[in-house]
Amino acid sequence: MPDWSRRCPAVDPDNHHMFVSLGCATENLMQAAQAFGKQGQVHFDSAMDVVKVSLEPSQTVISPLFDAIPKRQCTRVEYDGRKLSNDDLKSLASAGQGKGVNMLLITEKEKVDQILEYVVQGNTTQMNDRAFVKELESWIRFGYDEVVSKGDGLFSGSTGNPVIPRWLGMELFNLFFAAKSENDKYAKHIRSSAGIAVFVSDRNDKEHWVETGRCYERFALQATALGIKNALLNQPIEVSALRPQFATYLGMGDRRPDLVLRFGYGPETPRSLRRSLDRVIVA
Ligand SMILES: Cc1cc2nc3c(=O)[nH]c(=O)nc-3n(C[C@H](O)[C@H](O)[C@H](O)COP(=O)(O)O)c2cc1C
């Protein structure tokens, strides 16, 4: 079930990302269930807004996707520019398909450059939005002490930034966090990637948002199993005024683009922490 205390009203006013992340967790659960000899059925209960999973004994299947769960991460640094083989692109495309969810894989330079323009536009709008910046700030974990005590959020170290105490982090954030430098960083990040993937579902409702999360998680686990990194770049879909233009550019008509990400080859970065199990299980 969603943890409503962790909503992000500025960046995610309709809870779209919250239900997508619930889908990501569901997919991890399904991959892990198989590895422990259980087969699951997933059902979205729209009256309660929860995902229900029923598990039955089955054959044990330890898939490469299961092995990838503890290794997967969002890799928010420059990649090395290498392209993917057609076989790897096919394998990502098949991992990312689901019920009523499709994925576009974009590798042509002109299209990638155009998507970069949308990311820059979205990012500029977000950086000029005080509520967005405040919310982001509250989720950044600058130092080891706060990342260990909270066990969540965006760890500075995983974004290639220095690991420093919060007071210093805040000073630097206020001094250097500016649209131009962030946009330049995104341009480098996107140009060093092998391509962009965009997820789109047939209907804009919670059930499809959950399914999108399951598809993205399978995509990310398959990528990890192949040694391919990815990072989300959702600015063009988070800024609601930009989203319809972006959808039209991608030829999606009235459908809502759900997630945007880049992929390619790059280094490992320091990991985000996880909260302990007892903090995410409701008795
Ligand atoms: C629905 C959803 C949307 C996200 N959007 C973004 C995004 O736009 N930009 C970004 O840098 N990270 C984004 N993230 C990534 C999370 O910040 C990341 O998963 C979290 O910091 C934990 O790090 P990890 O996945 O590397 O363990 C998103 C995650 C989810 C589930």
The ligand as an SDF file (V2000), in Angstrom:
LIG
                    3D

 31 33  0  0  0  0  0  0  0  0999 V2000
    8.2740    6.8340  -10.1000 C   0  0  0  0  0  0  0  0  0  0  0  0
    9.6920    7.2960   -9.9140 C   0  0  0  0  0  0  0  0  0  0  0  0
   10.1140    8.4660  -10.5230 C   0  0  0  0  0  0  0  0  0  0  0  0
   11.4380    8.9090  -10.3830 C   0  0  0  0  0  0  0  0  0  0  0  0
   11.8490   10.0420  -11.0370 N   0  0  0  0  0  0  0  0  0  0  0  0
   13.1480   10.4340  -10.9560 C   0  0  0  0  0  0  0  0  0  0  0  0
   13.6300   11.5680  -11.6770 C   0  0  0  0  0  0  0  0  0  0  0  0
   12.8940   12.2140  -12.4260 O   0  0  0  0  0  0  0  0  0  0  0  0
   14.9280   11.9200  -11.5560 N   0  0  0  0  0  0  0  0  0  0  0  0
   15.7880   11.2070  -10.7830 C   0  0  0  0  0  0  0  0  0  0  0  0
   16.9560   11.5920  -10.6830 O   0  0  0  0  0  0  0  0  0  0  0  0
   15.3660   10.1170  -10.0980 N   0  0  0  0  0  0  0  0  0  0  0  0
   14.0850    9.7090  -10.1600 C   0  0  0  0  0  0  0  0  0  0  0  0
   13.6570    8.5860   -9.4840 N   0  0  0  0  0  0  0  0  0  0  0  0
   14.6600    7.7350   -8.8350 C   0  0  0  0  0  0  0  0  0  0  0  0
   14.6550    7.7770   -7.3490 C   0  0  0  0  0  0  0  0  0  0  0  0
   15.0620    9.0420   -6.9230 O   0  0  0  0  0  0  0  0  0  0  0  0
   15.5970    6.6660   -6.8770 C   0  0  0  0  0  0  0  0  0  0  0  0
   15.0130    5.4440   -7.1810 O   0  0  0  0  0  0  0  0  0  0  0  0
   15.8930    6.7670   -5.3830 C   0  0  0  0  0  0  0  0  0  0  0  0
   16.7000    7.8750   -5.1550 O   0  0  0  0  0  0  0  0  0  0  0  0
   16.5950    5.5090   -4.8600 C   0  0  0  0  0  0  0  0  0  0  0  0
   17.7740    5.2870   -5.5410 O   0  0  0  0  0  0  0  0  0  0  0  0
   18.0990    3.9060   -6.2660 P   0  0  0  0  0  0  0  0  0  0  0  0
   16.9540    3.6030   -7.1850 O   0  0  0  0  0  0  0  0  0  0  0  0
   19.3790    4.1420   -6.9820 O   0  0  0  0  0  0  0  0  0  0  0  0
   18.2550    2.8810   -5.1990 O   0  0  0  0  0  0  0  0  0  0  0  0
   12.3460    8.1550   -9.6020 C   0  0  0  0  0  0  0  0  0  0  0  0
   11.9050    6.9700   -8.9890 C   0  0  0  0  0  0  0  0  0  0  0  0
   10.6060    6.5280   -9.1550 C   0  0  0  0  0  0  0  0  0  0  0  0
   10.1730    5.2290   -8.4830 C   0  0  0  0  0  0  0  0  0  0  0  0
  1  2  1  0
  2  3  1  0
  2 30  2  0
  3  4  2  0
  4  5  1  0
  4 28  1  0
  5  6  2  0
  6  7  1  0
  6 13  1  0
  7  8  2  0
  7  9  1  0
  9 10  1  0
 10 11  2  0
 10 12  1  0
 12 13  2  0
 13 14  1  0
 14 15  1  0
 14 28  1  0
 15 16  1  0
 16 17  1  0
 16 18  1  0
 18 19  1  0
 18 20  1  0
 20 21  1  0
 20 22  1  0
 22 23  1  0
 23 24  1  0
 24 25  2  0
 24 26  1  0
 24 27  1  0
 28 29  2  0
 29 30  1  0
 30 31  1  0
M  END
$$$$
